[in-house]
Amino acid sequence: MLAENQEQKVAYLRDIFKAYFQTDLLQLSNVKNISHLRDLILLLAARTGTKVDITRLSSELGVTRETVYNYISFLSGSFFFHFVSRFSKNTDKEVSSGKKIYICDNGLANQLIKLSEGQLLENAVYLNLRKYGQVKYYQDKNQREIDFVLPESNASFEVKRNAILSDCLRLDKISKSLDILHSKVISYTYIDEPDIVSACLI
């Protein structure tokens, strides 16, 4: 069902989250303190596009790390949040590295907390890229980063609100060092460059 106006859209999204919270969270989970889980959802939503720090979340919520892990496992299993692993050719490093977080829908995210334009753009790109296979991110010890890597497609993507040519050159250099053949910068604004893709086209 499509909303006829913005107010109706907001109402639909609120109903969706209410149903999720009341049905999935309260009835299907074994959460003893629902307020802690609610607070965790808000904290995670605010961190969209960033790496999850379990220790910090544990401290902010006043619960154990094990409890946070259990909550996150449930939220991941119910597909409300997606947790993206680091890309590495070393399996041990990939498993041990922190995961980046993305939320299932931008509209729902805005009902929970106000995200920046950059966060919303990156989250939207992630939700589209995951249709094409497993998505990962890359970061090395020198803090060089790539927003998204699709190992099965041997492709990398960087998300920028206003991309420039140097963004393409930087992404291409890092990608080649990882033996990734295809790289594209995704820009919110249209740029007439062959290696820059408009966000509206993905």
C-alpha positions as CSV (number, residue, x, y, z in Angstrom):
1,M,0.0,0.0,0.0
2,L,1.4,3.4,-1.0
3,A,1.0,6.5,1.1
4,E,-0.9,9.3,-0.6
5,N,1.0,12.0,1.4
6,Q,3.8,12.5,3.8
7,E,1.6,12.4,6.9
8,Q,0.2,9.0,5.8
9,K,3.6,7.7,5.1
10,V,4.8,8.7,8.6
11,A,1.7,7.0,10.0
12,Y,2.4,3.8,8.1
13,L,6.1,3.7,9.2
14,R,5.0,4.2,12.8
15,D,2.6,1.3,12.6
16,I,5.3,-0.9,11.0
17,F,7.7,-0.2,13.8
18,K,5.0,-0.6,16.5
19,A,4.0,-4.0,15.1
20,Y,7.7,-5.1,14.9
21,F,8.3,-3.9,18.5
22,Q,5.2,-5.5,19.9
23,T,5.2,-8.7,17.9
24,D,8.8,-9.6,17.2
25,L,10.5,-8.1,20.2
26,L,8.0,-8.7,22.9
27,Q,6.6,-12.1,21.8
28,L,9.4,-13.8,19.9
29,S,12.5,-12.7,21.9
30,N,13.5,-13.7,25.4
31,V,14.4,-10.1,26.4
32,K,13.9,-9.6,30.1
33,N,14.3,-5.8,30.1
34,I,12.6,-4.4,27.1
35,S,13.7,-0.8,27.9
36,H,17.3,-1.8,27.4
37,L,16.6,-3.3,24.0
38,R,14.6,-0.2,23.0
39,D,17.5,2.0,24.1
40,L,20.0,-0.2,22.2
41,I,17.9,0.2,19.0
42,L,18.1,3.9,19.3
43,L,21.9,3.8,19.9
44,L,22.4,1.5,17.0
45,A,20.2,3.6,14.7
46,A,22.3,6.7,15.5
47,R,25.5,4.8,14.6
48,T,24.3,3.9,11.1
49,G,27.3,3.6,8.8
50,T,29.8,3.3,11.6
51,K,31.6,0.4,13.3
52,V,29.9,-1.1,16.4
53,D,31.7,-0.8,19.7
54,I,30.3,-3.5,22.0
55,T,32.2,-2.2,25.0
56,R,30.9,1.3,24.7
57,L,27.3,0.2,24.1
58,S,27.6,-2.0,27.1
59,S,28.8,0.9,29.2
60,E,26.1,3.3,27.9
61,L,23.3,0.8,28.5
62,G,24.6,-0.4,31.9
63,V,24.5,-4.1,30.8
64,T,27.1,-6.8,30.2
65,R,28.8,-7.3,26.8
66,E,27.2,-10.7,26.6
67,T,23.7,-9.1,26.9
68,V,24.6,-6.6,24.1
69,Y,25.8,-9.5,21.9
70,N,22.5,-11.4,22.5
71,Y,20.4,-8.3,21.7
72,I,22.4,-7.6,18.5
73,S,22.1,-11.3,17.5
74,F,18.3,-11.0,17.8
75,L,18.1,-7.7,15.9
76,S,20.3,-9.1,13.2
77,G,18.3,-12.3,12.9
78,S,15.1,-10.3,12.6
79,F,16.7,-8.2,9.8
80,F,16.1,-4.9,11.6
81,F,19.8,-4.1,11.5
82,H,22.4,-5.4,9.1
83,F,26.0,-5.9,10.3
84,V,28.7,-5.7,7.7
85,S,32.1,-7.5,8.1
86,R,35.5,-6.1,7.1
87,F,36.9,-7.3,3.8
88,S,40.2,-9.1,4.2
89,K,42.0,-12.0,2.5
90,N,42.9,-13.1,6.0
91,T,39.9,-14.9,7.5
92,D,41.0,-14.4,11.1
93,K,41.3,-10.6,10.6
94,E,38.0,-10.5,8.9
95,V,36.2,-12.3,11.8
96,S,37.9,-10.4,14.5
97,S,37.4,-6.9,13.1
98,G,34.5,-4.7,14.2
99,K,31.4,-4.7,12.0
100,K,29.6,-1.7,10.5
101,I,25.9,-1.3,11.0
102,Y,23.1,-0.4,8.7
103,I,19.3,-0.2,9.3
104,C,16.7,-2.0,7.2
105,D,14.9,1.2,6.0
106,N,15.6,4.9,5.8
107,G,12.1,5.8,6.6
108,L,12.0,3.8,9.7
109,A,15.4,5.2,10.7
110,N,14.0,8.7,10.5
111,Q,11.1,7.7,12.8
112,L,13.6,6.6,15.4
113,I,16.3,9.3,15.2
114,K,17.4,12.1,12.9
115,L,20.2,10.9,10.7
116,S,22.5,13.1,8.6
117,E,22.2,13.2,4.8
118,G,25.4,11.4,4.5
119,Q,24.2,8.5,6.7
120,L,20.9,8.2,4.8
121,L,22.7,8.2,1.5
122,E,25.2,5.5,2.6
123,N,22.5,3.4,4.1
124,A,20.4,3.6,0.9
125,V,23.4,2.6,-1.2
126,Y,24.0,-0.4,1.1
127,L,20.4,-1.5,0.9
128,N,20.7,-1.5,-2.9
129,L,24.1,-3.2,-3.1
130,R,23.1,-6.1,-0.9
131,K,20.7,-7.2,-3.7
132,Y,23.8,-8.2,-5.7
133,G,25.5,-10.4,-3.1
134,Q,27.5,-10.2,0.2
135,V,28.6,-6.7,1.1
136,K,31.7,-5.8,3.1
137,Y,33.7,-2.7,4.0
138,Y,37.5,-2.2,3.9
139,Q,39.8,-0.5,6.3
140,D,43.5,-1.0,6.8
141,K,46.0,-0.1,9.6
142,N,46.7,3.2,7.9
143,Q,43.0,4.1,8.0
144,R,42.5,3.8,4.3
145,E,38.9,2.9,3.8
146,I,36.4,1.8,1.1
147,D,32.7,2.1,2.0
148,F,31.6,-1.1,0.3
149,V,33.2,-4.2,-1.3
150,L,31.3,-6.9,-3.2
151,P,33.7,-9.8,-3.2
152,E,31.6,-12.0,-5.5
153,S,31.6,-9.2,-8.1
154,N,35.2,-8.2,-7.5
155,A,33.9,-4.6,-7.1
156,S,34.3,-1.7,-4.7
157,F,32.2,1.4,-4.1
158,E,32.7,4.7,-2.3
159,V,29.8,6.9,-1.4
160,K,30.1,10.7,-1.6
161,R,27.5,13.5,-1.4
162,N,29.5,15.6,-4.0
163,A,32.1,13.3,-5.6
164,I,35.1,14.7,-7.4
165,L,37.7,13.1,-9.7
166,S,40.3,12.6,-7.0
167,D,37.8,10.4,-5.2
168,C,37.8,8.0,-8.2
169,L,41.6,8.0,-8.3
170,R,41.9,7.3,-4.6
171,L,39.4,4.4,-4.8
172,D,41.0,3.0,-7.8
173,K,44.4,3.0,-6.1
174,I,43.2,1.2,-3.0
175,S,41.1,-1.2,-5.0
176,K,44.1,-2.2,-7.2
177,S,46.2,-2.9,-4.1
178,L,43.5,-5.4,-3.1
179,D,43.3,-6.9,-6.6
180,I,39.8,-5.6,-6.9
181,L,39.2,-5.0,-10.6
182,H,36.1,-2.8,-10.7
183,S,35.5,0.4,-8.7
184,K,32.9,3.2,-8.8
185,V,32.2,6.3,-6.8
186,I,28.5,6.8,-6.0
187,S,27.6,10.5,-5.8
188,Y,24.4,12.1,-4.6
189,T,24.9,15.0,-7.1
190,Y,25.4,14.2,-10.8
191,I,29.0,14.4,-12.0
192,D,29.9,13.9,-15.7
193,E,32.7,11.3,-15.1
194,P,32.7,7.7,-16.3
195,D,33.7,6.3,-12.9
196,I,31.1,8.3,-10.9
197,V,27.6,6.9,-10.7
198,S,24.6,9.0,-9.7
199,A,23.0,7.6,-6.6
200,C,19.6,7.8,-8.2
201,L,20.7,5.2,-10.8
202,I,21.4,2.4,-8.3
